[in-house]
Structures are given as C-alpha cells and as structure tokens.
C-alpha cells in the first residue's frame, strides 16, 4: 500500500517551460488536493477535487491547471512556468465520509524555475 | 486577518521540556481540528485529530480545543530531539467538499 505517490520528486525548469506533476493514490479517496509550501507562507491550497471529473480553485490557483480524469490520479499543470512558482508542491487525499477529514500527503516535489 | 494564525517560531527547548504550540482562528464554522508534524524535506503527517472542545491525549501529546475562544493547542511532554520538526495546525468546517486550512507552522528544535 503506497498511499500517495508524487512524481517527479525534483525538477528544474526554465521560465516559460511547461510541465505536469502527477499525483496517484491507492486508498480509493474521493478528495484530492494540490498545495504549495513556501518559507514563511505555510501550505497554500492551489486546486482541489471532490471527485472524478471535478476540480475547484483554491487560494492560489493562478498559473496552474488541474485534471482528475481518473479517481486515483490528480494532475497539476504549469503551462508557462515563472520563477514565482519555485516551491515545494504537495499532493494530498482524503475520503469523503464522516471522520475522513484526515489528509494523507505525498512526499513532495521540489520545483525550481530559473 | 488570516483565517488561521500560528506563531512560526522558531521555538528552541531543552530535552525533557514541556512544549506548548498554539493556533487561533476566526471562522466559527471550523469543526475539525488537527495537528500535523513535518520533518525536513518530508510531507506532513497527521499527529492529532479532534472534533470537539476539550482535551485529547495520545502518549506524550495532548491536543486541546477551546471553541468558545477559537483557540487550539498542542502540548508535548518530555520533549525529545526526535520531536524537532515543524508543527502545523489545520482545521476544516463541517461542510462537505471543503478543504483543510493550515496555519503557517511552528518550527520546534529540541536539544539534547
């Protein structure tokens, strides 16, 4: 049981390049989330999904797009990377039932945009 | 005003000390309260989870919630060097389909 798996773990991009971060969970969770974590800013929600085929904006959605084509996968896309998107990105998932509010996190993706 | 306020520290204590970590919040709709622990270069992991006001104890850790004051605390007794990490409070309203709101985290260092 792997839990929440993020790929890649590290990536360096040049300004303007695009990339996709992949999150996969094997816990049959309904809800999935993408957060970014910056020094002094804590965890900030980028986008989230409450089920297959649905997505919603979080606190800092600009410059990112997401897709949830399969229940177990949640993709985060950067169409034109900017230095301000240098950050550590975390994916998380949780169930939809009462008492399932506990988030399970992946190990993170360190992204640097030069 | 941010929905969740947490003093970032850093907080440095000697081994064996009692540690108190705190968060305040402004949204009275928050119903579930959690503490996550995050080691350097790792994802956060759930440490404590509580729904109601009052205390919840798990080993050396005690989570305390005061909904009337909109204040939550995490106490660590007999702190160990292995407790050195960043502690994030998090909370969520009862409404389904919403997301956890995190505090900025408090960095704790326990010296031996």
Interface residues (C-beta under 8 A of the other chain):
Chain A: X4 X31 X33 X35 X40 X41 X42 X43 X45 X48 X50 X58 X90 X92 X96 X101 X102 X103 X104 X105 X106 X107 X108
Chain B: X6 X8 X32 X34 X36 X41 X42 X43 X44 X45 X46 X49 X88 X90 X92 X96 X97 X99 X100 X101 X102 X103 X104 X105
